[in-house]
């Protein structure tokens, strides 16, 4: 079997030109990718499985130097022409220990750490109170780090799609496709994640509000602190937010 057959099958699901397929294959060779696995929960109509499919890219498992990685590949029908901007922002996030670790990248491919985890909304239904609280604290610490280096993820309001919990209990914020580099402190990641974890009418929010003993008074106090944080997203106000969230837990 041709060693890149699975990749070609995946690309054919999006009606690529021969020139596009050839350009991806050249990049694959340049980056030293050995094989692509037929693996993942998503089955494309061309008969190959992938671990992720978005509007602009697909994610497959690949092997480089015998090791397994996630490989993000630009779709031929994508609205953007390159994945380089995403890779560069993700590398900056990696510098503050956020996101899957970038290994190599080109115009149409990002090779990164494969995060074997489950979505947060699934995780909170199956673990104890202490584990959920610890996970929330880890998520918030990561969003604060992103705020501090000026990376705006932009999609954390959909926390169920962008935060995975690993088997060891660590958390990973994924998919920086829409991220922006603001190059100054911002507040949007933490405020978005708080809204997604507490203020929405979802089962996950209900579980978290119950575990953190968040009543109407506490919600009002959190909102006031978030307004402060939007004006001055520094460690002192962030710590004040954490202390309020964890009070009487």
C-alpha positions in Angstrom: 0.0 0.0 0.0 1.2 3.5 -0.9 2.3 5.0 2.5 0.3 8.2 2.0 -2.8 6.5 0.7 -4.8 7.5 3.8 -3.9 11.1 3.4 -4.9 11.2 -0.2 -8.2 9.5 0.6 -8.8 12.2 3.2 -8.0 15.0 0.8 -10.2 13.5 -1.9 -13.2 14.0 0.4 -13.0 17.7 -0.4 -12.5 17.6 -4.2 -8.9 18.9 -4.5 -7.1 19.6 -7.7 -4.1 17.4 -8.6 -1.9 20.5 -8.0 -3.2 20.8 -4.5 -2.6 17.2 -3.6 0.9 17.4 -5.1 1.7 20.5 -3.0 0.5 18.8 0.2 2.6 15.7 -0.6 5.7 17.8 -1.2 5.2 19.4 2.2 4.7 16.0 3.8 8.0 14.8 2.4 9.8 18.0 3.5 8.5 17.7 7.0 9.6 14.0 7.3 6.2 12.5 7.8 6.4 8.7 7.4 2.7 7.6 7.4 -0.8 8.7 8.1 -3.1 6.4 10.1 -6.6 5.3 9.3 -7.8 6.3 12.8 -10.4 8.5 14.5 -14.1 8.7 15.3 -14.9 10.6 12.1 -15.4 8.6 8.9 -15.1 10.6 5.7 -17.1 9.4 2.7 -13.9 8.4 0.9 -13.5 5.6 3.4 -10.8 6.9 5.8 -11.1 7.9 9.5 -9.8 11.2 10.9 -9.7 12.5 14.5 -11.0 15.9 13.6 -12.8 17.8 10.8 -13.3 21.6 10.7 -14.4 24.1 8.1 -10.8 24.8 7.1 -8.8 21.7 8.1 -8.8 18.0 9.1 -6.7 16.3 11.7 -5.1 12.9 11.2 -2.7 10.8 13.2 0.7 10.7 11.6 4.1 9.3 12.4 7.4 11.1 12.3 10.6 9.3 13.4 8.4 6.4 14.5 6.5 8.6 17.0 2.8 9.4 16.9 1.6 13.0 16.4 -1.5 14.9 15.4 -1.3 16.4 11.9 -3.5 19.3 11.0 -3.9 19.6 7.2 -5.4 22.6 5.4 -8.5 21.6 3.4 -8.4 22.4 -0.4 -11.7 24.3 0.1 -10.6 26.3 3.1 -11.3 30.0 3.4 -7.6 30.6 4.3 -4.5 29.9 2.3 -2.1 28.8 5.0 -1.8 27.4 8.5 1.4 29.2 9.3 -0.3 32.0 11.3 -2.1 29.4 13.5 1.2 27.5 14.0 3.1 30.7 15.0 0.4 31.7 17.6 0.3 28.1 19.0 4.1 28.2 19.4 3.8 31.4 21.4 1.1 29.7 23.5 3.5 26.8 24.0 6.0 29.2 25.5 3.6 29.7 28.5 2.7 25.9 28.5 -0.6 26.2 26.8 -1.9 24.2 23.9 -0.6 21.1 22.1 3.2 21.3 21.5 4.1 22.2 17.9 6.7 19.9 16.4 7.0 21.2 12.8 4.8 23.1 10.4 4.6 24.4 6.8 2.0 26.3 4.8 -0.6 23.5 4.8 0.4 21.3 7.7 1.0 21.5 11.4 2.5 18.6 13.2 1.8 18.8 16.9 1.4 16.7 20.1 -1.6 14.4 19.9 -3.8 15.2 22.9 -5.6 12.0 24.0 -8.4 13.5 26.1 -12.1 13.9 26.6 -14.3 17.0 26.3 -14.8 18.9 29.5 -18.6 18.4 29.5 -18.1 14.7 29.4 -15.4 14.8 32.1 -17.5 16.7 34.7 -20.2 14.1 34.6 -17.9 11.2 35.7 -15.5 12.5 38.3 -15.7 13.7 41.9 -16.0 17.3 43.2 -12.3 17.7 44.0 -11.2 16.6 40.5 -13.7 19.0 38.9 -12.5 22.0 41.0 -8.8 21.2 40.3 -9.6 21.0 36.6 -11.4 24.4 36.6 -8.4 26.0 38.3 -6.1 24.5 35.7 -8.2 25.8 32.9 -8.4 29.3 34.4 -4.6 29.4 35.0 -4.1 28.6 31.3 -6.5 31.3 30.1 -4.8 33.8 32.4 -1.4 32.9 30.8 -2.9 33.5 27.3 -4.3 36.8 28.5 -0.9 37.8 29.9 0.9 37.2 26.6 -1.8 38.8 24.5 -3.2 35.7 22.7 -6.9 35.8 22.1 -8.2 32.3 21.4 -11.6 33.6 20.3 -13.5 30.4 20.5 -13.5 29.6 24.3 -17.2 30.4 24.6 -17.6 26.9 23.1 -15.6 25.3 25.8 -17.0 21.9 25.0 -15.1 21.9 21.7 -11.9 23.5 22.8 -10.9 22.1 26.1 -9.8 18.5 26.6 -9.0 16.7 29.9 -6.2 14.2 29.6 -6.0 10.9 31.3 -3.6 12.3 33.9 -6.0 15.1 34.8 -4.1 17.8 33.0 -6.1 20.1 30.7 -5.3 21.3 27.1 -6.8 24.1 25.2 -6.9 23.2 21.6 -7.7 24.6 18.1 -6.1 28.0 17.7 -7.4 28.4 14.2 -9.2 31.7 15.0 -6.7 32.9 17.5 -5.2 36.4 17.3 -1.9 37.8 18.6 -2.8 41.1 20.3 0.8 41.6 21.6 -0.5 43.2 24.9 -2.4 42.0 27.9 -6.1 41.2 27.3 -9.0 39.7 29.3 -11.0 37.8 26.8 -9.9 34.3 27.3 -10.6 34.3 31.1 -13.9 36.2 30.7 -15.0 33.9 27.9 -14.2 30.7 29.8 -16.0 32.0 33.0 -19.1 32.7 30.9 -18.9 29.3 29.3 -18.4 27.5 32.7 -20.8 29.4 34.9 -23.3 31.7 33.2 -24.8 29.5 30.5 -27.8 27.3 31.0 -26.0 24.1 30.2 -25.7 20.9 32.2 -22.0 21.5 32.7 -22.7 25.0 34.1 -25.3 23.7 36.4 -22.9 21.0 37.8 -20.1 23.6 38.3 -22.4 26.2 39.9 -23.6 23.6 42.3 -20.2 22.3 43.2 -18.8 25.9 43.7 -21.9 26.9 45.7 -22.6 29.8 43.3 -25.8 31.6 44.2 -27.2 34.9 42.9 -25.1 36.9 45.3 -21.9 35.1 44.3 -22.7 35.5 40.6 -23.1 39.3 41.1 -19.7 39.4 42.9 -18.0 37.4 40.1 -19.5 39.8 37.5 -18.1 42.8 39.4 -14.6 41.2 39.5 -14.8 40.4 35.8 -15.5 44.0 35.0 -12.4 44.9 37.0 -10.4 42.3 35.2 -11.5 43.6 31.8 -10.0 47.0 32.7 -6.9 45.6 34.3 -6.2 41.9 33.6 -3.4 41.4 36.2 -2.5 38.6 38.6 -4.0 40.4 41.7 -7.5 40.7 40.2 -7.2 37.2 38.7 -6.4 35.8 42.2 -9.3 37.8 43.6 -11.5 36.1 41.0 -10.2 32.6 42.0 -10.7 33.3 45.7 -14.3 34.3 45.1 -15.0 31.3 42.9 -13.6 29.0 45.6 -15.1 30.7 48.6 -17.2 28.2 50.7 -16.4 25.4 48.4 
